[in-house]
Amino acid sequence: MITRDDAQPDNTVLNLGHAPSRHREWVRLLLNTVSILLIFSAFILFVMNVSGIFPRSNTVEYAEKLNADRTRYADGIIAAAESLSYQFYVNRDLNNLLYDFSLSTETYDVSKWNMPFSSFLEGMANTVPELEEALFFDLYNEQKRPLTMTDSITRTIWNAARRAIGTEAEQMDGRPVWRVVSFQDGIEGSAISHTPILACARLVKFVPSGSRIGLLILLLNPERLARAVAGNYWEDMASIPKSDFTVLIDDRGIAISGIGAGMIGRPASEFIPGYPDSGFDPTKEQGRYYHTQAILGRPSQKYLVLYQRLPKHPWWLCTVLPYAWEGNGVFDYLSPIMLVIVGLIIRWNSGKRSPAIESIPEGSNKTSLTRIPLTENEVKKLETLSERERVILSLLAIGKSNKEIAAELGLREQTVKNYLYILYRKLGVQDRVSATRFAIRAGMAPSDNEN
């Protein structure tokens, strides 16, 4: 007879969960494994971010570096053209040549002065390959044919260039002036395209006396300038770039070079999303921003605008790219934290999903279970048990583990497990908790009022 001393007190929790279902155990093990892997991965990711080992691609940083390099290159081209025009000051022979030309009354036959003028400029074309044409006008005789670098240039071109920039260059009194020259009419038989072209003009003085003698205008090839400024993105007028594009903007907000000749001479606001009315802040060397706008016939979308000021000129080189999300340093360090949080949540959820230990609530007793009689079918199941199975069931009901039952009955633990397997099948239960409830209702465990 099992005495009251062998049973646990009524207000304690009966540990009846020694044999959780295999399915729940596997789920719990899997969740714990995933949790550990996430936390370990977070640690590795954090270490790699801190050490800089983790490979990272940042399109924005690369585009900024590329834009800065192109800006320096464009500034070098502009400076080279200005330096070339300044040669007519510092080179005594050239300065005397232009002075002698200005004194001549000859209107059409200027070959005497044109040959050395052209030879010098063609030789300098290796230094400034973007140079397309050069013109020198007599300041006091507008009817005189100008000196030219090539013979193919026409009166239409040189008149348009002088009208566009001549007056301003005279006012600048020897300092270089840059402007876009537009040609309204097509030009037949000319080596220069009729599309707008960037021009540099300088008033030339006779050095010994300081008197004004003429106006020098250099015309830069738009295609070569575009390739130098925007890389290999040059397209004809009918083409629109499919991705990013770069454009050079002067201090008035006018495009002076771009990937398409059709951009030259147009306001920057037409193709630079969010271009401010007053232009970029001249106190800043570079910047970037995002703006949503429809440009160049494309539907409205979000763009990234990068702008960089030329080192020696008040101009800006802008690169426009379709918006793409980029990882940043903050996210790189937040991602390991997020992995840790997810891992801890999974681990906490695993603890909640672990097989609960069935218990009899504190304040209640097993008498309530004994009051629930066995059904007729359950009585028949009980009658199928052997004497040994009944003993094992009664020991199970008082909270004995498999090992304790084996020790008490002089059996191996595996034998006890085999008995329990057969016992569960006979009773139609799934685990030891259900078997224990069955035993209590069958009166095979001591009740609270039993001494």
C-alpha positions as CSV (number, residue, x, y, z in Angstrom):
1,M,0.0,0.0,0.0
2,I,1.3,3.4,-1.0
3,T,1.2,5.7,2.0
4,R,0.5,9.4,2.3
5,D,4.2,10.0,3.0
6,D,5.1,8.9,-0.6
7,A,2.9,11.6,-2.1
8,Q,3.8,15.3,-2.6
9,P,1.9,17.9,-0.5
10,D,-1.3,19.2,-2.1
11,N,-0.1,22.8,-2.5
12,T,3.0,21.9,-4.5
13,V,3.3,21.6,-8.3
14,L,3.3,18.0,-9.5
15,N,6.1,17.6,-12.0
16,L,4.3,15.5,-14.6
17,G,6.1,16.8,-17.7
18,H,9.1,14.5,-17.9
19,A,8.1,13.1,-21.2
20,P,7.1,16.0,-23.6
21,S,5.9,15.1,-27.0
22,R,8.6,14.7,-29.6
23,H,7.1,17.2,-31.9
24,R,7.2,20.0,-29.4
25,E,10.7,19.1,-28.3
26,W,11.9,19.3,-31.9
27,V,10.2,22.7,-32.4
28,R,11.8,24.1,-29.3
29,L,15.2,22.8,-30.3
30,L,14.9,24.3,-33.7
31,L,13.9,27.7,-32.4
32,N,16.8,27.7,-29.9
33,T,19.2,26.8,-32.7
34,V,17.9,29.6,-34.9
35,S,18.2,32.1,-32.1
36,I,21.8,31.1,-31.4
37,L,22.7,31.4,-35.1
38,L,21.1,34.9,-35.4
39,I,23.0,36.2,-32.3
40,F,26.2,34.7,-33.5
41,S,25.7,36.2,-37.0
42,A,25.1,39.6,-35.4
43,F,28.4,39.4,-33.6
44,I,30.3,38.4,-36.8
45,L,28.6,41.2,-38.7
46,F,29.4,43.8,-36.1
47,V,33.0,42.7,-36.0
48,M,33.3,42.9,-39.8
49,N,31.7,46.4,-39.9
50,V,34.0,47.7,-37.2
51,S,37.1,46.2,-38.8
52,G,36.2,47.3,-42.3
53,I,36.5,43.8,-43.6
54,F,32.9,43.6,-44.8
55,P,32.7,44.6,-48.5
56,R,30.5,47.5,-49.1
57,S,29.4,49.3,-52.3
58,N,28.2,52.8,-52.0
59,T,27.0,54.3,-55.3
60,V,26.6,57.8,-53.9
61,E,30.1,58.0,-52.6
62,Y,31.5,56.7,-55.9
63,A,29.4,59.2,-57.9
64,E,30.6,62.0,-55.7
65,K,34.2,61.0,-56.3
66,L,33.6,60.7,-60.0
67,N,31.9,64.1,-60.1
68,A,34.8,65.7,-58.2
69,D,37.3,64.2,-60.6
70,R,35.4,65.5,-63.6
71,T,35.1,68.9,-62.0
72,R,38.9,69.2,-61.7
73,Y,39.3,68.0,-65.3
74,A,36.7,70.5,-66.6
75,D,38.4,73.3,-64.6
76,G,41.7,72.3,-66.2
77,I,40.3,72.6,-69.7
78,I,38.8,76.1,-69.0
79,A,42.1,77.2,-67.5
80,A,44.1,75.9,-70.5
81,A,41.9,77.9,-72.9
82,E,42.3,81.1,-70.9
83,S,46.0,80.5,-70.8
84,L,46.1,80.1,-74.5
85,S,44.3,83.4,-75.0
86,Y,46.8,85.0,-72.7
87,Q,49.7,84.0,-74.9
88,F,48.8,86.9,-77.2
89,Y,49.8,89.2,-74.3
90,V,53.0,87.5,-73.0
91,N,54.3,86.4,-76.4
92,R,55.9,89.5,-77.9
93,D,55.9,88.2,-81.5
94,L,52.2,87.4,-81.3
95,N,51.4,90.7,-79.7
96,N,53.3,92.6,-82.3
97,L,51.6,90.5,-85.0
98,L,48.2,91.5,-83.8
99,Y,49.2,95.2,-83.4
100,D,50.6,95.3,-87.0
101,F,47.3,93.7,-88.2
102,S,45.3,96.4,-86.4
103,L,47.3,99.1,-88.2
104,S,46.7,97.7,-91.6
105,T,44.0,99.3,-93.8
106,E,43.6,96.1,-95.8
107,T,40.1,94.8,-95.5
108,Y,40.1,91.3,-97.3
109,D,43.6,90.1,-97.9
110,V,44.8,89.3,-94.4
111,S,46.9,86.2,-95.3
112,K,50.1,88.0,-94.3
113,W,48.9,87.9,-90.7
114,N,46.6,85.0,-90.8
115,M,49.3,82.4,-91.6
116,P,51.4,82.8,-88.4
117,F,48.2,83.3,-86.4
118,S,46.8,80.0,-87.7
119,S,50.1,78.1,-87.4
120,F,50.5,79.1,-83.7
121,L,46.9,78.1,-82.8
122,E,47.1,74.8,-84.7
123,G,50.3,74.0,-82.9
124,M,48.6,74.8,-79.6
125,A,45.7,72.5,-80.4
126,N,47.6,69.6,-78.9
127,T,47.6,71.4,-75.6
128,V,43.9,72.3,-75.8
129,P,42.3,69.5,-78.0
130,E,38.9,71.0,-77.3
131,L,39.7,74.1,-79.3
132,E,37.7,74.2,-82.5
133,E,38.2,77.7,-83.9
134,A,39.9,81.0,-83.1
135,L,39.0,84.5,-84.3
136,F,40.7,87.9,-83.9
137,F,38.8,91.0,-84.8
138,D,40.2,94.5,-85.4
139,L,38.6,96.6,-82.7
140,Y,38.3,99.7,-84.9
141,N,37.4,98.3,-88.3
142,E,34.4,96.0,-88.3
143,Q,34.5,95.6,-92.1
144,K,38.0,94.0,-91.9
145,R,38.1,90.2,-92.3
146,P,39.1,88.7,-88.9
147,L,42.1,86.4,-88.5
148,T,41.0,82.7,-88.2
149,M,42.4,79.4,-87.2
150,T,40.9,77.6,-90.2
151,D,39.7,78.6,-93.7
152,S,36.3,77.0,-93.4
153,I,34.7,79.4,-91.0
154,T,32.1,81.7,-92.5
155,R,31.0,85.2,-91.9
156,T,27.8,84.0,-90.3
157,I,29.7,82.3,-87.6
158,W,32.2,85.0,-86.8
159,N,29.4,87.7,-86.8
160,A,27.3,85.6,-84.4
161,A,30.3,85.1,-82.1
162,R,31.2,88.8,-82.0
163,R,27.6,89.8,-81.4
164,A,27.2,87.3,-78.5
165,I,30.3,88.1,-76.6
166,G,32.2,91.0,-78.0
167,T,30.7,93.9,-76.1
168,E,31.0,92.2,-72.8
169,A,34.6,91.2,-73.5
170,E,35.5,94.8,-74.2
171,Q,33.9,95.9,-70.9
172,M,36.0,93.3,-69.0
173,D,39.2,95.1,-70.3
174,G,41.5,92.1,-70.8
175,R,39.9,89.6,-68.5
176,P,38.5,86.4,-70.1
177,V,34.8,86.1,-70.7
178,W,32.9,82.9,-71.3
179,R,29.5,82.7,-73.0
180,V,27.5,80.3,-75.1
181,V,27.1,81.3,-78.7
182,S,23.9,80.3,-80.4
183,F,23.4,80.0,-84.1
184,Q,19.8,80.4,-85.2
185,D,20.2,79.4,-88.8
186,G,21.8,76.3,-90.2
187,I,25.3,76.8,-91.6
188,E,26.2,75.2,-94.9
189,G,29.7,74.0,-95.7
190,S,31.1,74.8,-92.3
191,A,33.4,72.6,-90.2
192,I,31.7,73.9,-87.0
193,S,28.3,72.5,-86.0
194,H,25.4,75.0,-86.0
195,T,24.5,73.8,-82.5
196,P,25.3,76.2,-79.6
197,I,29.0,76.4,-78.8
198,L,31.0,77.7,-75.8
199,A,33.2,80.7,-76.5
200,C,36.0,82.4,-74.6
201,A,36.8,86.1,-75.5
202,R,39.5,88.4,-74.3
203,L,40.3,92.0,-75.2
204,V,43.9,92.2,-76.4
205,K,46.1,95.2,-75.8
206,F,49.4,96.3,-77.3
207,V,51.7,95.6,-74.3
208,P,54.2,98.5,-74.8
209,S,51.6,101.2,-74.9
210,G,48.6,99.5,-73.3
211,S,46.3,100.6,-76.2
212,R,43.4,98.3,-77.3
213,I,44.1,96.6,-80.6
214,G,41.5,93.8,-81.0
215,L,39.2,91.1,-79.7
216,L,40.3,87.4,-79.5
217,I,37.5,84.7,-79.4
218,L,38.2,81.0,-78.9
219,L,35.4,78.5,-79.8
220,L,35.4,75.1,-78.1
221,N,34.2,71.9,-79.8
222,P,30.9,70.9,-78.0
223,E,31.4,67.2,-78.5
224,R,35.0,67.1,-77.3
225,L,34.1,69.3,-74.3
226,A,31.2,67.1,-73.5
227,R,33.3,64.0,-73.5
228,A,35.9,65.7,-71.3
229,V,33.2,66.9,-68.8
230,A,30.8,64.0,-68.8
231,G,32.9,61.0,-69.8
232,N,31.7,58.8,-72.7
233,Y,28.1,59.9,-72.4
234,W,27.9,62.0,-75.5
235,E,24.7,61.6,-77.5
236,D,23.3,63.4,-80.5
237,M,20.5,65.9,-80.1
238,A,17.7,63.3,-80.6
239,S,19.0,61.0,-77.8
240,I,18.1,61.2,-74.2
241,P,20.4,59.4,-71.7
242,K,18.8,56.4,-70.1
243,S,20.4,56.7,-66.7
244,D,22.6,59.5,-65.2
245,F,24.0,62.5,-66.9
246,T,26.4,65.3,-66.2
247,V,26.1,69.0,-67.2
248,L,28.4,72.0,-66.7
249,I,26.5,75.2,-65.5
250,D,27.8,78.7,-65.5
251,D,27.2,81.4,-62.9
252,R,24.0,82.6,-64.6
253,G,22.4,79.1,-64.4
254,I,22.9,78.3,-68.1
255,A,24.3,75.0,-69.3
256,I,27.6,75.5,-71.1
257,S,28.3,71.8,-71.7
258,G,26.4,68.5,-71.3
259,I,26.0,65.0,-72.7
260,G,23.8,66.4,-75.4
261,A,24.4,69.4,-77.6
262,G,20.7,70.3,-77.2
263,M,21.4,71.1,-73.5
264,I,23.9,73.9,-74.3
265,G,22.5,77.3,-73.8
266,R,19.4,76.2,-72.0
267,P,18.5,77.1,-68.4
268,A,19.7,74.5,-65.8
269,S,16.2,74.4,-64.3
270,E,14.9,72.5,-67.3
271,F,17.0,69.4,-66.6
272,I,18.4,69.8,-63.0
273,P,15.7,68.6,-60.6
274,G,15.1,71.2,-57.8
275,Y,17.6,73.7,-59.2
276,P,17.2,76.8,-57.0
277,D,16.1,80.0,-58.7
278,S,19.1,81.8,-57.3
279,G,21.5,79.1,-58.2
280,F,23.7,77.0,-55.9
281,D,25.2,78.6,-52.8
282,P,28.6,80.0,-53.9
283,T,30.0,79.5,-50.4
284,K,29.7,75.7,-50.7
285,E,32.2,73.7,-52.7
286,Q,29.9,70.7,-53.1
287,G,26.6,69.2,-52.1
288,R,23.8,66.8,-52.9
289,Y,20.1,66.5,-52.5
290,Y,17.0,64.5,-53.6
291,H,14.2,65.9,-55.6
292,T,11.2,64.6,-57.5
293,Q,10.5,66.2,-60.8
294,A,9.8,65.4,-64.5
295,I,12.8,66.3,-66.7
296,L,13.8,65.8,-70.3
297,G,10.4,64.3,-71.2
298,R,10.6,61.6,-68.6
299,P,7.8,61.0,-66.1
300,S,8.2,62.5,-62.6
301,Q,10.4,60.5,-60.4
302,K,12.9,61.0,-57.6
303,Y,16.5,62.0,-58.5
304,L,19.8,62.4,-56.7
305,V,21.6,65.6,-57.7
306,L,25.3,66.0,-57.0
307,Y,26.9,69.4,-57.5
308,Q,30.5,70.5,-57.3
309,R,32.0,73.9,-57.8
310,L,35.0,74.3,-60.1
311,P,38.1,75.3,-58.1
312,K,39.0,78.5,-60.1
313,H,35.7,79.4,-61.8
314,P,32.2,80.2,-60.5
315,W,30.7,77.3,-62.3
316,W,29.1,74.0,-61.2
317,L,29.4,70.5,-62.5
318,C,26.2,68.6,-61.8
319,T,25.5,64.9,-62.0
320,V,21.8,63.7,-61.9
321,L,21.1,60.1,-61.1
322,P,17.8,58.2,-60.7
323,Y,17.2,57.7,-57.0
324,A,18.3,54.3,-55.5
325,W,18.3,53.4,-51.8
326,E,21.7,53.1,-50.3
327,G,22.9,51.5,-47.1
328,N,24.6,53.9,-44.8
329,G,26.8,53.6,-41.8
330,V,24.0,53.9,-39.3
331,F,22.1,50.9,-40.8
332,D,25.4,48.9,-41.0
333,Y,25.6,49.1,-37.2
334,L,21.9,48.9,-36.5
335,S,21.6,45.6,-38.5
336,P,23.5,43.5,-35.9
337,I,21.4,45.0,-33.1
338,M,18.3,44.0,-35.1
339,L,19.5,40.5,-35.5
340,V,20.2,40.2,-31.8
341,I,16.7,41.5,-31.0
342,V,15.1,39.0,-33.4
343,G,17.2,36.2,-31.9
344,L,16.1,37.0,-28.4
345,I,12.4,37.2,-29.4
346,I,12.7,33.8,-31.0
347,R,14.4,32.4,-27.9
348,W,11.7,33.9,-25.6
349,N,9.0,32.5,-27.9
350,S,10.7,29.1,-27.7
351,G,10.5,29.2,-23.9
352,K,6.8,29.9,-24.2
353,R,6.3,27.1,-26.7
354,S,8.2,24.5,-24.6
355,P,6.0,21.7,-23.2
356,A,4.4,23.1,-20.2
357,I,4.6,21.1,-17.0
358,E,1.1,20.0,-16.2
359,S,0.2,20.8,-12.6
360,I,-2.7,20.8,-10.2
361,P,-3.3,24.5,-9.3
362,E,-2.4,25.6,-5.8
363,G,-5.5,25.6,-3.6
364,S,-7.1,22.7,-5.4
365,N,-6.7,18.9,-4.7
366,K,-6.9,15.6,-6.5
367,T,-10.2,14.8,-4.9
368,S,-11.9,16.9,-7.6
369,L,-10.4,14.5,-10.2
370,T,-11.5,11.4,-8.3
371,R,-15.1,12.7,-8.4
372,I,-15.1,12.3,-12.1
373,P,-16.0,8.6,-12.6
374,L,-14.6,6.5,-15.4
375,T,-16.8,5.8,-18.3
376,E,-17.8,2.3,-19.3
377,N,-15.3,2.4,-22.1
378,E,-12.5,3.6,-19.8
379,V,-13.3,0.8,-17.3
380,K,-12.8,-1.7,-20.1
381,K,-9.5,-0.2,-20.9
382,L,-8.4,-0.4,-17.3
383,E,-9.3,-4.0,-17.2
384,T,-6.9,-4.8,-20.1
385,L,-3.9,-3.7,-17.9
386,S,-1.7,-6.3,-16.4
387,E,-0.7,-6.3,-12.8
388,R,2.7,-4.8,-13.6
389,E,1.2,-2.1,-15.8
390,R,-1.2,-1.2,-13.0
391,V,1.7,-0.8,-10.5
392,I,3.6,1.3,-13.0
393,L,0.6,3.5,-13.6
394,S,0.1,4.1,-9.9
395,L,3.8,5.0,-9.5
396,L,3.4,7.3,-12.4
397,A,0.4,9.0,-10.8
398,I,2.4,10.1,-7.8
399,G,5.0,11.8,-9.9
400,K,7.7,9.1,-10.1
401,S,10.2,9.4,-13.0
402,N,11.1,6.5,-15.3
403,K,14.3,6.1,-13.5
404,E,12.7,6.0,-10.0
405,I,10.0,3.5,-11.2
406,A,12.8,1.3,-12.6
407,A,14.7,1.4,-9.3
408,E,11.7,0.6,-7.2
409,L,10.6,-2.3,-9.4
410,G,14.1,-3.6,-10.1
411,L,13.7,-3.1,-13.8
412,R,15.8,-1.4,-16.5
413,E,14.7,2.2,-17.4
414,Q,14.2,1.1,-21.0
415,T,11.9,-1.6,-19.9
416,V,9.8,0.9,-18.0
417,K,9.6,3.0,-21.2
418,N,8.4,0.0,-23.1
419,Y,5.7,-0.6,-20.4
420,L,4.6,3.0,-20.6
421,Y,4.4,2.8,-24.4
422,I,2.1,-0.2,-24.2
423,L,0.2,1.3,-21.3
424,Y,-0.5,4.6,-23.3
425,R,-1.8,2.5,-26.2
426,K,-4.2,0.5,-24.0
427,L,-5.6,3.6,-22.3
428,G,-5.8,5.6,-25.5
429,V,-3.7,8.5,-24.1
430,Q,-0.8,10.4,-25.6
431,D,1.5,11.2,-22.7
432,R,2.1,10.7,-19.0
433,V,0.0,13.7,-18.0
434,S,-3.1,12.2,-19.5
435,A,-2.2,8.8,-18.0
436,T,-1.8,10.3,-14.6
437,R,-5.2,12.0,-14.8
438,F,-6.7,8.6,-15.8
439,A,-5.0,6.9,-12.8
440,I,-6.2,9.5,-10.3
441,R,-9.8,9.2,-11.6
442,A,-9.4,5.4,-11.3
443,G,-8.4,5.7,-7.6
444,M,-4.9,4.4,-8.3
445,A,-3.3,7.5,-6.5
446,P,-3.8,8.5,-2.9
447,S,-6.4,11.3,-2.3
448,D,-6.0,14.3,0.0
449,N,-8.0,12.8,2.9
450,E,-6.2,9.5,2.8
451,N,-3.8,8.9,5.7
